[in-house]
């Protein structure tokens, strides 16, 4: 699908991609929306020594939940890249790119995590569960990282 068509489709769904994200595919069904994306950057900064590298090691799919749109669950499949660190002094030789808006090791975007945290702390557990069902999987399936 051409980038212009994807941009129009994501705009009509009111899907706001994470900063720096390039949408590769967007599929909508009756119950959910699946977004396949990768980051636009052609380089990455090592999280340990902060040296910039352009030598890619590999990539792998990372499934992340995002805010729902019109009551539909949004699954974000990020094609996350691994990079080689060039610094001889750095103890890390291969690292995974960091995505702004998705914390390392998390399965939810930061914006979804923040919404769930606000719900959890602003009302009773039962009321939060009723409200959050359109936004995410049932709360029983979600671990809050506070």
HUZI-V221327 format. One record per residue. N is the residue number from 1. RES is the residue in three letters. SS is DSSP state (alpha for helix, beta for strand, coil for the rest). PHI is phi in degrees with one decimal (999 if undefined). PSI is psi in degrees with one decimal (none if undefined). Layout:
N&RES&SS&PHI&PSI + N&RES&SS&PHI&PSI
//
This chain:
1&UNK&coil&999&137.7 + 2&UNK&coil&-69.3&152.1 + 3&UNK&alpha&-61.1&-35.9 + 4&UNK&alpha&-65.1&-40.6 + 5&UNK&alpha&-67.1&-42.6 + 6&UNK&alpha&-61.7&-40.4 + 7&UNK&alpha&-63.3&-43.0 + 8&UNK&alpha&-66.0&-41.2 + 9&UNK&alpha&-65.4&-44.8 + 10&UNK&alpha&-67.0&-31.3 + 11&UNK&alpha&-70.0&-40.6 + 12&UNK&alpha&-67.0&-27.0 + 13&UNK&coil&-85.7&-5.1 + 14&UNK&coil&62.5&31.3 + 15&UNK&coil&-87.5&120.6 + 16&UNK&coil&-102.0&107.0 + 17&UNK&coil&-67.5&159.1 + 18&UNK&coil&-66.0&144.3 + 19&UNK&coil&-51.0&128.2 + 20&UNK&coil&83.3&7.7 + 21&UNK&beta&-93.8&138.0 + 22&UNK&beta&-107.9&116.2 + 23&UNK&beta&-78.5&121.9 + 24&UNK&beta&-91.5&-35.7 + 25&UNK&beta&-155.2&146.1 + 26&UNK&beta&-140.2&117.7 + 27&UNK&beta&-122.2&130.9 + 28&UNK&beta&-117.2&133.1 + 29&UNK&coil&-120.1&-173.2 + 30&UNK&coil&-62.7&-36.8 + 31&UNK&coil&-102.3&-28.2 + 32&UNK&beta&-148.0&173.2 + 33&UNK&beta&-128.1&129.6 + 34&UNK&beta&-113.7&126.4 + 35&UNK&beta&-115.6&126.5 + 36&UNK&beta&-108.1&126.9 + 37&UNK&beta&-147.7&165.6 + 38&UNK&beta&-142.1&164.8 + 39&UNK&beta&-81.8&147.8 + 40&UNK&coil&-76.9&-28.0 + 41&UNK&coil&-57.6&139.7 + 42&UNK&coil&-97.8&-1.6 + 43&UNK&coil&-134.5&168.8 + 44&UNK&beta&-144.5&156.5 + 45&UNK&beta&-106.9&129.1 + 46&UNK&coil&-61.6&129.3 + 47&UNK&coil&-70.5&-15.5 + 48&UNK&coil&-92.8&-56.1 + 49&UNK&coil&-101.2&-9.7 + 50&UNK&coil&68.4&18.5 + 51&UNK&coil&-80.9&141.3 + 52&UNK&beta&-85.6&137.9 + 53&UNK&beta&-132.4&152.6 + 54&UNK&coil&-122.2&10.6 + 55&UNK&coil&-97.2&107.5 + 56&UNK&beta&-82.7&138.4 + 57&UNK&beta&-91.1&-55.5 + 58&UNK&beta&-168.1&-174.2 + 59&UNK&beta&-147.3&157.3 + 60&UNK&beta&-148.5&154.1 + 61&UNK&beta&-79.9&137.4 + 62&UNK&beta&-125.8&116.4 + 63&UNK&beta&-89.3&124.7 + 64&UNK&beta&-133.3&138.7 + 65&UNK&beta&-85.8&141.4 + 66&UNK&beta&-124.1&176.4 + 67&UNK&beta&-57.6&143.0 + 68&UNK&beta&-73.9&159.1 + 69&UNK&beta&-127.1&122.0 + 70&UNK&coil&51.6&39.9 + 71&UNK&coil&78.7&6.0 + 72&UNK&beta&-102.9&135.4 + 73&UNK&beta&-68.5&136.3 + 74&UNK&beta&-108.4&120.2 + 75&UNK&beta&-105.6&123.6 + 76&UNK&beta&-107.4&113.4 + 77&UNK&beta&-98.6&101.9 + 78&UNK&beta&-89.6&124.7 + 79&UNK&beta&-83.9&89.0 + 80&UNK&beta&-84.0&137.6 + 81&UNK&beta&-103.4&149.5 + 82&UNK&beta&-107.1&146.1 + 83&UNK&beta&-129.5&154.2 + 84&UNK&beta&-88.7&139.0 + 85&UNK&coil&-93.4&129.0 + 86&UNK&coil&-82.0&-20.1 + 87&UNK&coil&-69.5&123.5 + 88&UNK&coil&-68.5&-28.5 + 89&UNK&coil&-79.9&-13.7 + 90&UNK&coil&-81.5&136.4 + 91&UNK&coil&-75.9&-17.7 + 92&UNK&coil&-93.6&125.8 + 93&UNK&coil&-100.1&-33.3 + 94&UNK&beta&-131.6&134.2 + 95&UNK&beta&-139.2&159.9 + 96&UNK&beta&-95.6&138.6 + 97&UNK&coil&-61.9&146.6 + 98&UNK&coil&-92.9&136.4 + 99&UNK&beta&-111.7&119.4 + 100&UNK&coil&-63.2&124.0 + 101&UNK&coil&101.8&-7.5 + 102&UNK&beta&-135.9&111.3 + 103&UNK&coil&-69.4&150.5 + 104&UNK&coil&-56.9&140.2 + 105&UNK&coil&69.2&4.5 + 106&UNK&coil&-91.0&152.9 + 107&UNK&coil&-110.3&10.3 + 108&UNK&beta&-133.5&148.9 + 109&UNK&coil&-67.4&158.5 + 110&UNK&alpha&-61.9&-35.3 + 111&UNK&alpha&-69.1&-35.6 + 112&UNK&alpha&-69.4&-42.9 + 113&UNK&alpha&-59.0&-41.7 + 114&UNK&alpha&-65.1&-42.5 + 115&UNK&alpha&-60.9&-46.3 + 116&UNK&alpha&-64.9&-37.7 + 117&UNK&alpha&-63.7&-44.6 + 118&UNK&alpha&-61.1&-43.9 + 119&UNK&alpha&-62.4&-44.8 + 120&UNK&alpha&-62.9&-36.8 + 121&UNK&alpha&-93.4&-5.7 + 122&UNK&alpha&-104.1&-8.3 + 123&UNK&coil&-155.5&179.5 + 124&UNK&coil&-67.8&161.8 + 125&UNK&alpha&-62.1&-42.1 + 126&UNK&alpha&-64.9&-43.8 + 127&UNK&alpha&-65.2&-41.1 + 128&UNK&alpha&-62.9&-39.2 + 129&UNK&alpha&-64.6&-43.6 + 130&UNK&alpha&-61.9&-42.4 + 131&UNK&alpha&-72.6&-35.6 + 132&UNK&alpha&-80.2&-14.5 + 133&UNK&coil&-55.5&-42.8 + 134&UNK&coil&-69.8&-21.2 + 135&UNK&coil&-86.6&-26.5 + 136&UNK&coil&-162.5&175.5 + 137&UNK&coil&-59.6&161.7 + 138&UNK&coil&-51.9&144.9 + 139&UNK&alpha&-56.8&-27.4 + 140&UNK&alpha&-63.0&-23.5 + 141&UNK&alpha&-92.7&-2.6 + 142&UNK&coil&-113.0&132.0 + 143&UNK&coil&-99.5&125.2 + 144&UNK&coil&-81.3&134.3 + 145&UNK&coil&-108.6&105.0 + 146&UNK&coil&-106.6&none
//
